[in-house]
Amino acid sequence: MKSKKSKSASAMNRREMFLAGATAGAVSLFGPRGAHAATTLPVRANGPEVYGRFGVKPFINCTSTYTINGGSAMLPEVIEAMNSASFYPVNFDELMEGAGKRIAELLQVESAMVSSGAAGSMTCATLACVAGGDPEKMQQLPDTTGIKGEVIVPRWSRSVYDHAVRSTGVRMVEVDTLEDLEKAFSPRTAMATGQVNLAGEGNPFTLEQFVAAAHKRGVPVVMDVADRLPLVPNPYLSRGVDLAAYSGGKIIRGPQTAGMLLGRKDLVAAAFMNSAPHHAFARAMKVSKEEVAGMVKAIEMLRTGKRNRDAEDAEWRAWFRHITDIVSKVPGVSGEIIEPKDKQYYPTMKVVWDPKKTGITAGEIGKKLLEGEPRIMTHAGLKEGDQSSEMLLRPAAMWAGEYKIVAERLHEILSKAPGPRPKPQFAAPAGDVAGLWESDLHFNVGAARHTFYLDAEGNNLSGQYTGRLVKGALKGHVDGNKVEFSSRGRIEGTSLQYTYKGTFDGARMSGTVDLGEYGVASFTATRKA
């Protein structure tokens, strides 16, 4: 329990960061600045009650750019530009043309388009490659009958974000090796794509080989580099990539729901024709005039010297050193600054503790941080059942002074943590759960039938899980009449996890299934002969 003095200090820090002075005006809030670092916003509007009035409590965000936690901290100049843009109507075709030219000029690329995030950029880029500027093809999608409807992607460069491409109706054609790549192209190939790791080292083939194979067949290459900083010259377009998709809400520190597509002029023009405000597949991926203005301002800040990335990184490292100094006062706890491999990213920090001295898990720390006052969101515990003894801190959504609160709370939690945790002792199984089970899952809307096969050895469970489309190995345990196990499987670029917790009674089992980001389902399972 904190002392009254400690509580008062925390409350004062919170007020200093969140409450606005009554006389703060636009000049004091957004006035001219020279090259600045990460934390130049002196007042944060009218405080967190903007959310509190409808029951939502904000938090200190140590996850940086995660969309689910609000993305990075927008630059004050971006906020000002968006506010100014909101007062004036404008023709959207003219706006997008002018904004695209300005961004392209600043980033020294052939063409640019503001989009609804990096995902919107990827969808619009796919539409440009599939439908081009043909209005009939635009209206036909997502039905790709009779038109090019295949996209080549390295299996090792797939992710859940592929959905932005797949949603257009195309079929993803996976390749592993250079030989696979050369054989994968067909008359139906519309595009070749990959994530940022496509440009990395140690892959079965290089980005240059990937581009060469595609261009030899007249196929454009599109890359999703959402969380990178757009450098000049562009690290991807300069290596032959045709289009690169960026998020505005990450290290660019622009509008969270904006992004941009950079590259070939003809493809960027076609991408815009397939997007809002035009009546085509991506009409729903609308970006507002305010977001367009904010995105341009974010790039101007980046490229005109008004934003100093080196100063930002230096400030963030100072935050991390302070956190390390505080948490390392606890025996067995240390901090490490993780430097980025290049200028496209930023430094992060890892806090590590010795489980032989400190008996607390990352999942438990994450829960305590989020339940405290002020709330602190971290990567700790974001994964179900996080039993690790380390956690990552990322700085791009934090404001001045918040690092001190994070350091204080981490020190408090770690210093009060129990000693080494004994190995869990489970009760003898109340029965035999081995065999094949048929499970009926009931979601918020709808239901599905999955099966799982359990092998039991003492309290330990292993086996195989089979969903409607995915399957994978499972692992878990039995504790008396309680059962818990997890399985993970892939569909396209997405990994799905099912974590079962329930009880069993003879040939029947029931409980809940944690679906990760998709919520919780209930289940009943019966043993099959």
C-alpha positions as CSV (number, residue, x, y, z in Angstrom):
1,M,0.0,0.0,0.0
2,K,1.4,3.4,-0.9
3,S,1.9,6.0,1.8
4,K,-0.3,9.1,1.7
5,K,2.7,11.2,0.6
6,S,3.4,8.8,-2.3
7,K,-0.3,8.9,-3.4
8,S,-0.3,12.7,-3.3
9,A,2.9,12.9,-5.3
10,S,1.5,10.6,-8.0
11,A,-1.7,12.5,-8.1
12,M,0.2,15.8,-8.6
13,N,2.3,14.3,-11.4
14,R,-0.9,13.1,-13.0
15,R,-2.5,16.6,-12.8
16,E,0.6,18.2,-14.2
17,M,0.5,15.9,-17.2
18,F,-3.2,15.8,-17.9
19,L,-4.9,18.9,-16.7
20,A,-5.0,22.1,-18.7
21,G,-4.7,25.6,-17.4
22,A,-7.8,27.6,-17.9
23,T,-6.0,30.3,-19.8
24,A,-4.0,28.1,-22.1
25,G,-4.6,29.3,-25.7
26,A,-3.7,28.1,-29.1
27,V,-0.4,30.1,-29.1
28,S,0.9,28.5,-25.9
29,L,-0.3,25.1,-26.9
30,F,0.9,25.0,-30.5
31,G,3.2,28.0,-30.8
32,P,6.3,28.0,-33.1
33,R,9.2,25.9,-32.1
34,G,12.7,25.1,-33.3
35,A,14.0,21.5,-33.6
36,H,12.4,19.7,-30.7
37,A,12.4,16.3,-29.1
38,A,9.7,14.1,-28.0
39,T,7.7,16.0,-25.4
40,T,6.9,19.6,-26.4
41,L,3.2,19.6,-25.7
42,P,3.0,21.6,-22.4
43,V,-0.8,21.1,-21.9
44,R,-2.9,18.1,-22.8
45,A,-6.2,19.7,-23.7
46,N,-8.7,19.5,-20.9
47,G,-7.5,16.3,-19.2
48,P,-8.6,12.6,-19.2
49,E,-12.2,13.5,-18.4
50,V,-12.8,13.6,-22.2
51,Y,-13.0,9.8,-21.8
52,G,-14.0,9.6,-18.2
53,R,-17.4,11.2,-18.8
54,F,-18.4,7.9,-20.6
55,G,-16.7,5.5,-18.2
56,V,-13.3,5.0,-19.9
57,K,-10.0,5.5,-18.1
58,P,-6.9,6.3,-20.3
59,F,-3.4,5.2,-19.3
60,I,0.3,5.8,-19.7
61,N,1.1,3.9,-22.9
62,C,4.4,2.0,-22.9
63,T,3.4,0.0,-26.0
64,S,4.2,2.9,-28.4
65,T,2.5,2.3,-31.6
66,Y,0.0,-0.5,-30.9
67,T,-3.3,0.5,-32.6
68,I,-5.4,-1.2,-29.9
69,N,-3.8,1.2,-27.4
70,G,-4.2,4.4,-29.5
71,G,-0.9,4.5,-31.5
72,S,1.9,6.9,-30.9
73,A,1.6,10.4,-29.5
74,M,0.6,12.8,-32.3
75,L,2.9,15.8,-32.7
76,P,1.3,19.0,-31.4
77,E,1.7,20.6,-34.9
78,V,-0.2,17.7,-36.4
79,I,-3.1,18.3,-33.9
80,E,-3.0,22.0,-34.8
81,A,-3.1,21.3,-38.6
82,M,-6.0,18.8,-38.2
83,N,-7.9,21.3,-36.0
84,S,-7.4,24.1,-38.6
85,A,-8.5,21.9,-41.5
86,S,-11.7,21.0,-39.8
87,F,-13.1,24.5,-40.4
88,Y,-12.8,24.6,-44.2
89,P,-14.6,22.5,-46.9
90,V,-12.4,21.3,-49.7
91,N,-12.8,19.2,-52.9
92,F,-11.3,15.8,-52.1
93,D,-9.8,15.1,-55.5
94,E,-8.0,18.5,-55.4
95,L,-7.0,17.9,-51.8
96,M,-5.5,14.4,-52.4
97,E,-3.7,15.6,-55.5
98,G,-2.1,18.5,-53.6
99,A,-1.3,16.5,-50.6
100,G,0.2,13.7,-52.6
101,K,2.4,16.1,-54.6
102,R,3.7,17.8,-51.3
103,I,4.5,14.5,-49.7
104,A,6.2,13.1,-52.8
105,E,8.3,16.3,-53.0
106,L,9.3,16.1,-49.4
107,L,10.2,12.4,-49.5
108,Q,11.7,12.5,-53.0
109,V,9.5,9.8,-54.4
110,E,7.6,9.6,-57.7
111,S,4.1,9.8,-56.2
112,A,2.3,9.6,-52.9
113,M,-1.3,9.1,-51.6
114,V,-2.7,9.6,-48.1
115,S,-4.7,6.5,-47.0
116,S,-6.7,5.2,-44.1
117,G,-3.6,3.7,-42.4
118,A,-1.1,1.3,-43.7
119,A,-3.8,-1.4,-44.1
120,G,-5.8,0.9,-46.2
121,S,-2.7,1.6,-48.3
122,M,-2.2,-2.2,-48.8
123,T,-5.8,-2.7,-49.8
124,C,-5.7,0.2,-52.3
125,A,-2.4,-1.0,-53.7
126,T,-3.8,-4.4,-54.3
127,L,-6.8,-2.9,-56.0
128,A,-4.5,-0.9,-58.2
129,C,-2.7,-4.0,-59.3
130,V,-5.9,-6.1,-59.8
131,A,-8.4,-3.6,-61.3
132,G,-6.1,-0.7,-62.3
133,G,-8.2,2.2,-63.6
134,D,-10.9,-0.1,-65.2
135,P,-14.3,0.9,-63.7
136,E,-15.9,-2.5,-64.6
137,K,-13.2,-4.4,-62.8
138,M,-13.5,-2.0,-59.8
139,Q,-17.2,-2.9,-59.6
140,Q,-16.6,-6.6,-60.0
141,L,-14.3,-7.0,-57.0
142,P,-14.1,-8.9,-54.7
143,D,-15.1,-11.4,-57.4
144,T,-11.9,-12.0,-59.4
145,T,-13.4,-14.2,-62.1
146,G,-11.8,-13.6,-65.4
147,I,-9.3,-11.1,-64.1
148,K,-5.9,-11.3,-62.4
149,G,-6.5,-12.5,-58.9
150,E,-3.4,-14.0,-57.5
151,V,-0.7,-12.5,-55.2
152,I,2.7,-14.1,-54.6
153,V,4.1,-13.9,-51.1
154,P,7.0,-15.6,-49.3
155,R,5.6,-17.9,-46.6
156,W,8.1,-16.4,-44.1
157,S,6.9,-12.9,-44.8
158,R,3.2,-13.4,-44.0
159,S,1.3,-12.0,-41.1
160,V,-2.2,-11.3,-39.8
161,Y,-1.9,-8.0,-41.8
162,D,-2.2,-10.0,-45.0
163,H,-6.0,-9.6,-44.5
164,A,-5.7,-6.1,-46.0
165,V,-4.7,-7.8,-49.3
166,R,-6.9,-10.9,-49.0
167,S,-10.0,-8.8,-48.4
168,T,-10.0,-7.8,-52.1
169,G,-10.8,-11.4,-53.2
170,V,-7.3,-12.4,-54.3
171,R,-5.7,-15.7,-53.6
172,M,-2.3,-15.7,-51.8
173,V,0.3,-18.0,-53.5
174,E,3.0,-18.9,-51.0
175,V,6.6,-19.5,-51.9
176,D,9.6,-20.6,-49.8
177,T,12.6,-20.7,-52.1
178,L,13.9,-18.9,-55.1
179,E,12.9,-21.9,-57.2
180,D,9.4,-21.8,-55.8
181,L,9.2,-18.1,-56.7
182,E,10.2,-18.6,-60.3
183,K,7.6,-21.2,-60.7
184,A,4.8,-19.4,-58.9
185,F,4.0,-16.7,-61.5
186,S,1.1,-17.3,-63.9
187,P,-1.1,-15.2,-66.2
188,R,-3.4,-14.6,-63.1
189,T,-0.6,-13.0,-61.0
190,A,-1.5,-9.5,-60.2
191,M,1.1,-8.6,-57.5
192,A,4.0,-9.8,-55.4
193,T,4.1,-8.6,-51.8
194,G,5.7,-9.0,-48.4
195,Q,6.3,-7.5,-44.9
196,V,9.3,-5.5,-43.9
197,N,11.3,-8.6,-43.2
198,L,11.4,-9.2,-46.9
199,A,14.2,-6.6,-47.0
200,G,16.2,-8.2,-44.2
201,E,19.1,-10.6,-44.3
202,G,19.2,-14.4,-44.0
203,N,16.2,-15.0,-46.2
204,P,16.0,-17.8,-48.8
205,F,16.2,-15.0,-51.4
206,T,17.0,-11.3,-51.4
207,L,14.6,-8.4,-52.0
208,E,16.5,-7.7,-55.2
209,Q,15.9,-11.3,-56.4
210,F,12.2,-11.1,-55.5
211,V,11.8,-7.8,-57.4
212,A,13.7,-9.1,-60.4
213,A,11.6,-12.2,-60.7
214,A,8.4,-10.1,-60.5
215,H,9.5,-7.4,-62.9
216,K,10.6,-10.0,-65.4
217,R,6.9,-10.9,-65.7
218,G,5.6,-7.3,-65.5
219,V,4.3,-7.9,-61.9
220,P,4.4,-4.9,-59.4
221,V,6.0,-5.4,-56.0
222,V,4.2,-3.9,-53.0
223,M,5.7,-3.9,-49.4
224,D,4.0,-3.3,-46.1
225,V,6.5,-1.3,-44.0
226,A,3.9,0.2,-41.6
227,D,6.0,0.9,-38.6
228,R,9.1,2.2,-40.4
229,L,10.2,5.8,-40.8
230,P,10.2,7.0,-44.4
231,L,13.8,7.8,-45.1
232,V,15.3,9.6,-48.1
233,P,16.3,7.9,-50.3
234,N,13.5,5.4,-49.6
235,P,15.1,2.1,-48.5
236,Y,12.5,0.0,-50.5
237,L,11.7,2.0,-53.6
238,S,15.4,2.5,-54.2
239,R,15.8,-1.3,-54.3
240,G,13.1,-1.7,-57.0
241,V,9.9,-2.0,-55.0
242,D,7.0,-0.4,-56.8
243,L,4.9,0.7,-53.8
244,A,5.5,1.0,-50.1
245,A,2.8,1.4,-47.5
246,Y,3.4,3.3,-44.2
247,S,1.3,4.0,-41.2
248,G,0.8,7.6,-40.0
249,G,0.1,6.6,-36.4
250,K,3.5,5.0,-35.6
251,I,6.9,6.6,-35.6
252,I,5.8,9.2,-38.1
253,R,3.6,10.5,-35.2
254,G,0.8,11.7,-37.5
255,P,-2.9,10.8,-37.4
256,Q,-3.5,7.3,-36.0
257,T,-6.0,6.4,-38.7
258,A,-4.0,7.7,-41.6
259,G,-1.2,6.3,-43.7
260,M,0.4,6.8,-47.0
261,L,1.3,4.9,-50.2
262,L,4.5,5.8,-51.9
263,G,5.9,4.8,-55.3
264,R,4.9,4.5,-59.0
265,K,2.8,7.3,-60.2
266,D,0.4,5.2,-62.3
267,L,-0.2,2.7,-59.5
268,V,-0.7,5.4,-56.9
269,A,-3.3,7.1,-59.2
270,A,-5.1,3.8,-59.7
271,A,-5.0,3.2,-55.9
272,F,-6.8,6.5,-55.3
273,M,-9.4,5.8,-58.0
274,N,-10.2,2.5,-56.2
275,S,-10.6,4.4,-52.9
276,A,-12.9,6.9,-51.2
277,P,-14.5,9.2,-52.2
278,H,-14.9,7.1,-55.3
279,H,-17.5,4.4,-55.4
280,A,-15.3,1.3,-55.6
281,F,-14.2,-1.5,-53.3
282,A,-12.2,0.7,-50.9
283,R,-15.0,3.4,-50.5
284,A,-15.2,2.3,-46.9
285,M,-11.5,3.1,-46.3
286,K,-12.2,6.8,-46.1
287,V,-9.7,9.3,-44.8
288,S,-10.9,12.7,-43.7
289,K,-9.7,16.1,-44.9
290,E,-8.4,16.6,-41.3
291,E,-6.3,13.5,-41.5
292,V,-4.9,14.4,-44.9
293,A,-3.8,17.8,-43.5
294,G,-2.3,16.1,-40.4
295,M,-0.4,13.6,-42.5
296,V,1.2,16.3,-44.6
297,K,2.2,18.2,-41.5
298,A,3.8,15.1,-40.0
299,I,5.9,14.7,-43.1
300,E,6.8,18.4,-43.2
301,M,7.9,18.2,-39.6
302,L,10.1,15.2,-40.4
303,R,11.7,16.6,-43.5
304,T,12.0,20.4,-42.8
305,G,14.1,20.0,-39.7
306,K,11.4,21.0,-37.2
307,R,11.4,17.5,-35.8
308,N,14.7,16.1,-34.6
309,R,14.6,12.3,-34.5
310,D,18.1,12.1,-33.0
311,A,17.0,14.4,-30.1
312,E,13.9,12.2,-29.6
313,D,16.0,9.0,-29.4
314,A,18.4,10.7,-27.0
315,E,15.5,11.8,-24.8
316,W,14.0,8.3,-24.8
317,R,17.3,6.8,-23.9
318,A,17.5,9.1,-20.9
319,W,14.1,7.9,-19.8
320,F,15.2,4.3,-20.1
321,R,18.4,5.0,-18.1
322,H,16.3,6.5,-15.3
323,I,13.9,3.5,-15.3
324,T,17.0,1.2,-15.2
325,D,18.5,3.1,-12.3
326,I,15.3,2.8,-10.3
327,V,14.3,-0.8,-11.0
328,S,17.8,-2.2,-10.6
329,K,17.7,-1.2,-6.9
330,V,15.7,-4.4,-6.6
331,P,18.1,-7.5,-6.3
332,G,18.0,-9.5,-9.5
333,V,16.4,-6.8,-11.7
334,S,18.1,-5.1,-14.6
335,G,17.3,-3.0,-17.6
336,E,18.6,-3.0,-21.1
337,I,18.3,-0.5,-23.9
338,I,17.7,-2.2,-27.3
339,E,19.1,-0.1,-30.1
340,P,17.4,-0.1,-33.5
341,K,19.2,-1.6,-36.4
342,D,18.8,1.5,-38.6
343,K,17.2,5.0,-38.6
344,Q,13.8,3.6,-39.6
345,Y,13.1,2.5,-36.0
346,Y,13.8,3.8,-32.5
347,P,15.3,2.5,-29.2
348,T,13.2,0.3,-26.8
349,M,13.9,-1.1,-23.4
350,K,13.7,-4.5,-21.7
351,V,13.3,-5.0,-18.0
352,V,14.5,-8.4,-16.8
353,W,14.2,-10.0,-13.4
354,D,15.6,-13.3,-12.0
355,P,12.8,-15.7,-11.2
356,K,15.0,-17.4,-8.7
357,K,14.9,-14.2,-6.7
358,T,11.6,-12.6,-7.7
359,G,8.5,-14.8,-7.9
360,I,6.3,-12.8,-10.2
361,T,5.5,-13.2,-13.9
362,A,5.2,-10.6,-16.6
363,G,1.5,-11.3,-16.9
364,E,1.0,-10.5,-13.2
365,I,3.1,-7.3,-13.5
366,G,1.1,-6.2,-16.5
367,K,-2.2,-6.7,-14.6
368,K,-0.9,-4.8,-11.5
369,L,0.2,-1.9,-13.7
370,L,-3.1,-1.6,-15.5
371,E,-5.1,-1.9,-12.3
372,G,-3.2,0.8,-10.5
373,E,-3.5,4.6,-10.4
374,P,-2.5,5.9,-12.9
375,R,-3.1,3.0,-15.2
376,I,0.0,1.9,-17.1
377,M,-0.3,-0.2,-20.3
378,T,2.7,-2.3,-21.2
379,H,3.5,-5.3,-23.3
380,A,3.6,-7.4,-20.1
381,G,0.7,-9.7,-20.0
382,L,-0.7,-8.8,-23.5
383,K,-0.3,-12.5,-24.3
384,E,-2.6,-14.9,-22.4
385,G,-0.8,-16.5,-19.5
386,D,2.5,-14.7,-19.9
387,Q,4.8,-16.5,-17.5
388,S,8.0,-14.8,-18.6
389,S,10.4,-12.8,-16.4
390,E,11.0,-9.9,-18.7
391,M,8.9,-7.1,-20.3
392,L,9.4,-4.6,-23.1
393,L,8.9,-0.8,-22.8
394,R,8.5,1.4,-25.9
395,P,8.5,5.2,-25.7
396,A,6.7,6.8,-28.7
397,A,3.3,7.2,-27.0
398,M,4.7,8.5,-23.7
399,W,4.7,12.1,-22.5
400,A,7.2,14.0,-20.4
401,G,7.4,12.9,-16.8
402,E,5.5,9.6,-17.3
403,Y,8.7,7.6,-17.3
404,K,9.2,8.6,-13.7
405,I,5.8,7.2,-12.8
406,V,6.6,4.0,-14.7
407,A,9.9,3.6,-12.9
408,E,8.3,4.2,-9.5
409,R,5.5,1.7,-10.1
410,L,7.8,-1.0,-11.5
411,H,10.1,-0.6,-8.5
412,E,7.2,-0.8,-6.1
413,I,5.7,-4.0,-7.7
414,L,9.1,-5.8,-8.1
415,S,10.3,-4.9,-4.6
416,K,7.1,-6.3,-3.0
417,A,7.0,-9.4,-5.2
418,P,7.3,-12.7,-3.3
419,G,10.4,-14.8,-3.4
420,P,11.0,-17.7,-5.8
421,R,7.7,-19.4,-6.8
422,P,7.5,-23.1,-6.1
423,K,6.6,-25.4,-9.0
424,P,2.8,-25.8,-9.2
425,Q,1.5,-28.8,-7.5
426,F,-1.6,-30.3,-9.1
427,A,-4.1,-32.6,-7.5
428,A,-4.3,-36.2,-8.9
429,P,-6.5,-36.4,-11.9
430,A,-10.1,-37.1,-11.0
431,G,-10.5,-39.3,-14.0
432,D,-9.1,-40.2,-17.4
433,V,-9.5,-37.5,-20.0
434,A,-7.5,-39.3,-22.7
435,G,-9.1,-39.9,-26.0
436,L,-11.0,-38.0,-28.7
437,W,-13.4,-35.2,-27.8
438,E,-16.0,-33.3,-29.8
439,S,-16.3,-29.7,-28.6
440,D,-19.1,-27.3,-29.4
441,L,-18.0,-23.7,-29.1
442,H,-20.6,-20.9,-28.6
443,F,-19.4,-17.4,-29.6
444,N,-21.1,-14.1,-29.0
445,V,-22.8,-14.8,-32.3
446,G,-22.7,-18.3,-33.9
447,A,-21.2,-21.6,-33.0
448,A,-18.7,-24.1,-34.3
449,R,-17.7,-27.7,-33.7
450,H,-14.1,-28.5,-33.2
451,T,-12.4,-31.7,-32.0
452,F,-9.3,-32.5,-29.9
453,Y,-7.4,-35.6,-29.0
454,L,-5.9,-35.7,-25.5
455,D,-3.0,-37.9,-24.3
456,A,-2.5,-37.9,-20.6
457,E,0.6,-38.7,-18.6
458,G,0.0,-38.0,-14.9
459,N,-1.1,-34.4,-14.8
460,N,0.4,-33.5,-18.2
461,L,-1.7,-33.2,-21.3
462,S,-0.6,-33.3,-25.0
463,G,-2.4,-34.0,-28.2
464,Q,-3.8,-32.6,-31.3
465,Y,-6.4,-29.9,-31.9
466,T,-8.6,-29.6,-35.0
467,G,-10.8,-26.6,-35.8
468,R,-12.9,-26.0,-38.9
469,L,-9.8,-24.7,-40.8
470,V,-6.8,-24.9,-38.5
471,K,-5.1,-27.6,-36.6
472,G,-2.1,-27.8,-34.3
473,A,-0.5,-29.5,-31.3
474,L,-2.0,-28.9,-27.8
475,K,-0.4,-28.8,-24.4
476,G,-1.8,-28.4,-20.9
477,H,-2.5,-30.1,-17.6
478,V,-5.2,-31.7,-15.4
479,D,-5.7,-30.5,-11.8
480,G,-8.2,-32.8,-10.1
481,N,-11.4,-32.4,-12.1
482,K,-10.1,-29.2,-13.8
483,V,-8.5,-29.2,-17.2
484,E,-6.6,-26.5,-19.0
485,F,-4.8,-26.6,-22.4
486,S,-3.9,-24.4,-25.4
487,S,-3.4,-25.0,-29.1
488,R,-2.2,-22.7,-31.9
489,G,-2.7,-23.1,-35.6
490,R,-2.4,-20.9,-38.7
491,I,-4.9,-19.9,-41.4
492,E,-3.3,-17.9,-44.2
493,G,-1.0,-15.4,-42.4
494,T,-2.9,-15.5,-39.1
495,S,-2.1,-17.5,-36.0
496,L,-5.1,-18.4,-34.0
497,Q,-5.0,-19.7,-30.4
498,Y,-7.6,-21.6,-28.4
499,T,-7.0,-21.7,-24.6
500,Y,-9.5,-24.1,-22.9
501,K,-10.3,-23.8,-19.1
502,G,-13.0,-26.1,-17.7
503,T,-14.0,-29.0,-15.7
504,F,-14.8,-32.6,-16.6
505,D,-17.1,-35.3,-15.3
506,G,-16.7,-38.6,-16.9
507,A,-17.6,-38.2,-20.6
508,R,-18.5,-34.5,-20.4
509,M,-16.4,-31.4,-20.3
510,S,-17.4,-27.7,-20.1
511,G,-16.0,-24.2,-19.5
512,T,-14.6,-21.3,-21.5
513,V,-12.2,-20.8,-24.4
514,D,-10.0,-17.8,-24.6
515,L,-9.8,-16.6,-28.2
516,G,-7.1,-14.0,-27.7
517,E,-8.1,-10.7,-29.4
518,Y,-11.4,-12.3,-30.5
519,G,-12.8,-12.6,-27.0
520,V,-14.1,-15.6,-25.0
521,A,-16.4,-18.5,-26.0
522,S,-18.1,-21.1,-23.9
523,F,-17.8,-24.8,-24.7
524,T,-19.2,-28.2,-24.0
525,A,-17.3,-31.3,-25.1
526,T,-18.3,-34.9,-25.2
527,R,-16.0,-37.9,-25.5
528,K,-16.3,-39.8,-28.8
529,A,-15.9,-43.5,-29.0
